[in-house]
Amino acid sequence: MNIKFALITGASRGLGEFLARRFWEAGFSLYLAARSKSDLENLAKSLPERSGQQVLLMICDLADPSSVDELITRVNSFSSPLSVLVNNAALQGPIGPLWENDFSSWVRTMQVDLLAPVALCKAFVPVLHENGGGSIINLSGGGATGPRANFTAYATAKAGLVRFSETLAEESRSLDVRVNCIAPGAMQTAMLGEVLEKGVEAAGEREFAIAGKVFAEGGASMDRVADLALFLASDVSRGISGKLISAVWDDWQHWPEHLDELSASDAYTLRRIAGRDRGFTWGDK
C-alpha cells in the first residue's frame, strides 16, 4: 500500500492539531511542524498506531527564515515522498489601527502568515512534481476578501496568500501540482480568543462582537474544514486549482462534476469589482 505523506504546519494546537488527527485517520503519514516540542510529542503519542504510517516531528519557528530552511532540509532528507503541503500556521498579529501597531510585530506577522508559506511552496512544488503530483492547501482567513479594520497585518498577509496561490496554481498547472486556499470561517481557537483579550477598543465593535458570539454559541466546524482539506488532498479534486474555497458556504463536494466550467471561470477567486458590475452608468468607458 502506497502511504502518502502530508506536511502540516502549526500542528501543535487548534485547527492544525485537528487536521493532523484527521489526516492520520485518513491514512496519511505525517510531517508535523510547530514551535512547541512538548505539544507535538503529546500529539504524536496520542495518535493510534496504524500499520505502515509514520509521524515525524519538526520543531520550527516560521518567524525565523533560517528555521524554515532547516524544516525544508529535514523534510527533503527523508526518502518518503511528500504529497500534500498544508500551510496552516498563522499569527493574528497586532490588533488596532495601523499607526498604533508595533511595526516589528507587523513584519513578523507577514513572515509567518505569508513569506514562510511562500518559501515552503517554492521548496516543495518541484518535490511534489517529482513524486507524481500533489496538493498544496493554504489556509486563508478574515480580511482576504474584504477590508478588516484593525487587523491590517493579518488581512494583508492572507489577501497576499490567496493571490499568491492563484498565481502559483497557474505556474504549476503543467506539473500536476494543484494549489488552493481554504476559508475556514471563524472558529473557537486561541487566535480568535486574542480578539476578546485585546478588547473592543482595539479590535472594533464588529470584530469583538463576532468573536464573542463564536465563543458563546460555537463557530465554524473544524470537521468541515478537515473534510475540505482531505478532499483537496485526494485525487477526487484533480483539476481543481487556484480557488479560494469556503469550507462553510461552498458546495465543493460536487465541484468535480463541473470541472470544465470551473476551470474556465474566475469564480471563487479574488477579482476587482468594476462600476458596471454594480450597475453604475458613469464609472466605465
C-alpha positions as CSV (number, residue, x, y, z in Angstrom):
1,M,0.0,0.0,0.0
2,N,1.4,3.4,-1.0
3,I,1.0,5.7,2.0
4,K,1.2,9.4,1.3
5,F,3.0,12.0,3.4
6,A,1.4,15.3,4.3
7,L,3.3,18.2,5.9
8,I,1.1,20.3,8.3
9,T,2.4,23.5,9.8
10,G,1.1,24.9,13.1
11,A,0.2,21.3,14.1
12,S,0.5,21.6,17.8
13,R,-2.8,23.1,18.6
14,G,-6.2,24.4,17.3
15,L,-7.0,23.7,13.8
16,G,-3.6,22.4,13.0
17,E,-3.8,19.7,15.6
18,F,-7.3,18.8,14.4
19,L,-6.1,18.5,10.8
20,A,-3.2,16.3,11.9
21,R,-5.6,13.9,13.6
22,R,-8.0,13.8,10.7
23,F,-5.2,13.2,8.1
24,W,-3.8,10.4,10.3
25,E,-7.3,8.8,10.5
26,A,-7.5,9.1,6.7
27,G,-4.3,7.0,6.3
28,F,-1.6,9.7,5.8
29,S,1.8,9.6,7.3
30,L,2.7,13.0,8.7
31,Y,5.4,15.6,9.0
32,L,4.2,17.8,11.8
33,A,5.8,21.3,12.3
34,A,5.3,23.7,15.2
35,R,7.3,25.6,17.7
36,S,6.4,23.6,20.8
37,K,8.3,20.3,21.0
38,S,6.3,19.1,24.0
39,D,2.9,19.7,22.4
40,L,4.0,17.9,19.2
41,E,5.3,15.0,21.2
42,N,2.0,14.8,23.2
43,L,0.1,14.9,19.9
44,A,2.2,12.1,18.4
45,K,1.8,9.9,21.5
46,S,-2.0,10.3,21.3
47,L,-2.3,9.1,17.7
48,P,-3.4,5.5,17.5
49,E,-0.9,3.1,16.0
50,R,-1.6,2.3,12.3
51,S,0.3,-0.2,10.2
52,G,2.8,1.5,7.9
53,Q,2.0,5.1,8.9
54,Q,4.7,7.3,10.4
55,V,4.7,10.6,12.2
56,L,7.8,12.8,12.1
57,L,8.1,15.9,14.3
58,M,9.7,19.1,13.1
59,I,10.4,21.9,15.6
60,C,10.2,25.1,13.6
61,D,9.6,28.8,14.2
62,L,8.2,30.1,10.9
63,A,9.1,33.7,12.1
64,D,12.7,32.7,11.6
65,P,13.7,32.2,7.9
66,S,16.7,30.0,9.0
67,S,14.3,27.8,10.9
68,V,12.1,27.5,7.8
69,D,15.2,26.5,5.8
70,E,16.0,23.8,8.4
71,L,12.5,22.5,8.1
72,I,12.8,22.2,4.3
73,T,16.2,20.5,4.6
74,R,14.8,17.9,7.1
75,V,11.8,17.1,5.0
76,N,13.9,16.6,1.9
77,S,16.3,14.4,3.9
78,F,13.7,11.7,4.2
79,S,13.2,9.3,1.4
80,S,9.4,9.2,1.9
81,P,7.7,11.3,-0.8
82,L,5.7,14.4,0.1
83,S,2.3,14.5,-1.5
84,V,0.5,17.2,0.4
85,L,1.6,20.6,2.0
86,V,-0.9,22.2,4.4
87,N,0.2,25.8,5.3
88,N,-1.9,26.2,8.4
89,A,0.3,28.1,10.9
90,A,-0.5,31.8,11.3
91,L,-0.3,34.7,13.7
92,Q,-3.1,37.1,14.4
93,G,-0.6,39.9,14.6
94,P,-1.1,43.3,16.1
95,I,-4.6,44.4,16.7
96,G,-5.7,48.0,16.4
97,P,-5.2,50.9,14.0
98,L,-2.1,50.6,11.9
99,W,-0.5,53.8,13.3
100,E,-0.7,52.2,16.8
101,N,0.8,48.8,15.7
102,D,4.2,47.7,16.7
103,F,5.9,47.5,13.3
104,S,8.2,44.7,14.2
105,S,5.1,42.6,15.2
106,W,3.5,43.7,11.9
107,V,6.6,42.4,9.9
108,R,6.7,39.2,12.0
109,T,3.1,38.5,11.0
110,M,3.9,38.9,7.3
111,Q,6.8,36.5,7.7
112,V,4.7,33.8,9.4
113,D,1.5,34.2,7.5
114,L,2.8,34.9,4.0
115,L,6.6,34.6,3.5
116,A,7.0,31.3,5.2
117,P,4.2,29.6,3.2
118,V,5.7,31.1,0.1
119,A,9.1,29.6,1.0
120,L,7.6,26.2,1.6
121,C,5.7,26.3,-1.7
122,K,8.9,27.3,-3.5
123,A,10.8,24.4,-2.0
124,F,8.2,21.7,-2.4
125,V,6.5,22.3,-5.7
126,P,9.4,20.6,-7.5
127,V,9.3,17.8,-4.9
128,L,5.5,17.3,-5.4
129,H,6.1,17.2,-9.2
130,E,8.9,14.6,-8.9
131,N,6.6,12.5,-6.8
132,G,3.9,12.4,-9.4
133,G,2.0,15.5,-8.5
134,G,0.3,16.7,-5.3
135,S,-1.7,19.3,-3.5
136,I,-0.9,22.5,-1.7
137,I,-3.5,23.7,0.7
138,N,-3.1,27.3,2.1
139,L,-5.4,28.4,4.9
140,S,-6.9,31.8,4.3
141,G,-8.6,33.9,6.9
142,G,-10.5,37.1,7.7
143,G,-9.6,40.1,5.6
144,A,-8.6,38.2,2.5
145,T,-11.7,39.1,0.6
146,G,-12.6,42.5,2.1
147,P,-11.3,45.2,4.4
148,R,-10.8,44.2,8.0
149,A,-10.2,47.3,10.1
150,N,-7.7,46.9,13.0
151,F,-6.2,43.8,11.5
152,T,-4.0,45.2,8.8
153,A,-1.1,42.7,9.2
154,Y,-3.2,39.6,9.2
155,A,-5.6,40.8,6.5
156,T,-2.8,41.9,4.2
157,A,-0.9,38.6,4.6
158,K,-3.9,36.5,3.9
159,A,-5.0,38.5,0.9
160,G,-1.5,38.2,-0.4
161,L,-1.5,34.4,0.2
162,V,-4.7,34.0,-1.8
163,R,-3.4,35.9,-4.8
164,F,-0.1,34.1,-4.5
165,S,-1.9,30.8,-4.5
166,E,-3.9,31.8,-7.6
167,T,-0.7,32.7,-9.4
168,L,1.3,29.6,-8.3
169,A,-1.6,27.5,-9.4
170,E,-1.2,28.8,-13.0
171,E,2.6,28.3,-12.9
172,S,2.4,24.7,-11.5
173,R,-0.6,23.5,-13.6
174,S,1.6,21.6,-16.1
175,L,3.5,20.0,-13.2
176,D,0.3,18.3,-11.9
177,V,0.5,20.3,-8.7
178,R,-2.7,22.0,-7.6
179,V,-2.8,24.9,-5.2
180,N,-5.9,26.1,-3.4
181,C,-6.9,28.2,-0.4
182,I,-9.5,27.3,2.3
183,A,-11.5,30.0,4.0
184,P,-12.3,28.1,7.3
185,G,-14.7,30.6,8.9
186,A,-14.5,31.9,12.5
187,M,-13.6,29.1,14.9
188,Q,-13.1,28.7,18.7
189,T,-9.3,29.0,18.6
190,A,-6.7,30.8,20.7
191,M,-6.2,33.1,17.8
192,L,-9.8,34.3,17.9
193,G,-9.5,34.5,21.7
194,E,-6.9,37.2,21.2
195,V,-9.6,39.4,19.8
196,L,-11.5,39.2,23.1
197,E,-8.4,39.7,25.1
198,K,-7.5,42.9,23.3
199,G,-11.0,44.3,23.9
200,V,-13.5,46.2,21.9
201,E,-11.5,49.4,21.8
202,A,-8.6,47.8,19.9
203,A,-10.5,45.2,17.8
204,G,-13.5,47.3,17.0
205,E,-17.2,46.6,17.8
206,R,-17.8,44.3,14.8
207,E,-14.8,42.0,15.4
208,F,-15.3,41.9,19.1
209,A,-19.0,41.0,18.7
210,I,-18.2,38.2,16.2
211,A,-15.5,36.7,18.5
212,G,-17.9,36.9,21.4
213,K,-20.7,35.2,19.5
214,V,-18.4,32.4,18.3
215,F,-17.2,31.6,21.9
216,A,-20.8,31.9,23.2
217,E,-22.6,29.9,20.5
218,G,-20.0,27.9,18.7
219,G,-18.2,28.8,15.4
220,A,-17.4,27.1,12.2
221,S,-16.9,23.3,12.3
222,M,-13.3,22.1,12.3
223,D,-14.7,18.8,10.9
224,R,-16.0,20.7,7.9
225,V,-12.6,22.3,7.3
226,A,-10.9,18.9,7.6
227,D,-13.3,17.4,5.2
228,L,-12.5,20.0,2.7
229,A,-8.7,19.7,3.3
230,L,-8.9,15.9,2.8
231,F,-11.0,16.4,-0.4
232,L,-8.3,18.8,-1.8
233,A,-5.6,16.3,-0.8
234,S,-7.3,13.4,-2.6
235,D,-7.3,12.5,-6.3
236,V,-11.0,13.3,-6.4
237,S,-10.1,17.0,-6.5
238,R,-7.7,16.7,-9.5
239,G,-8.5,19.6,-11.9
240,I,-9.4,22.0,-9.1
241,S,-6.7,24.6,-8.6
242,G,-6.3,28.3,-8.0
243,K,-9.5,28.6,-6.0
244,L,-10.4,30.2,-2.6
245,I,-13.0,27.8,-1.2
246,S,-15.2,28.4,1.8
247,A,-15.5,25.4,4.0
248,V,-18.8,26.7,5.3
249,W,-20.6,28.1,2.3
250,D,-19.4,26.4,-0.8
251,D,-20.8,23.1,-2.2
252,W,-17.3,21.9,-3.0
253,Q,-18.2,18.2,-2.8
254,H,-19.9,18.5,-6.2
255,W,-17.3,20.6,-7.9
256,P,-15.6,17.6,-9.7
257,E,-18.9,17.2,-11.6
258,H,-18.3,20.7,-13.2
259,L,-14.5,20.8,-13.8
260,D,-14.7,22.2,-17.3
261,E,-16.9,25.1,-16.3
262,L,-15.0,25.7,-13.1
263,S,-11.5,25.7,-14.8
264,A,-12.8,28.2,-17.4
265,S,-14.2,30.6,-14.9
266,D,-12.8,33.1,-12.4
267,A,-15.4,32.1,-9.8
268,Y,-14.0,31.6,-6.4
269,T,-11.0,33.9,-6.9
270,L,-10.0,37.4,-5.9
271,R,-11.1,39.9,-8.6
272,R,-11.6,43.7,-9.0
273,I,-15.2,44.9,-8.9
274,A,-15.9,47.4,-11.7
275,G,-18.7,50.0,-11.7
276,R,-20.5,48.1,-14.4
277,D,-20.7,45.1,-12.0
278,R,-22.7,47.3,-9.6
279,G,-24.9,49.0,-12.2
280,F,-23.1,52.3,-12.3
281,T,-23.6,54.1,-15.7
282,W,-20.8,56.7,-15.1
283,G,-17.7,54.8,-14.0
284,D,-16.5,52.8,-17.0
285,K,-15.7,53.5,-20.6
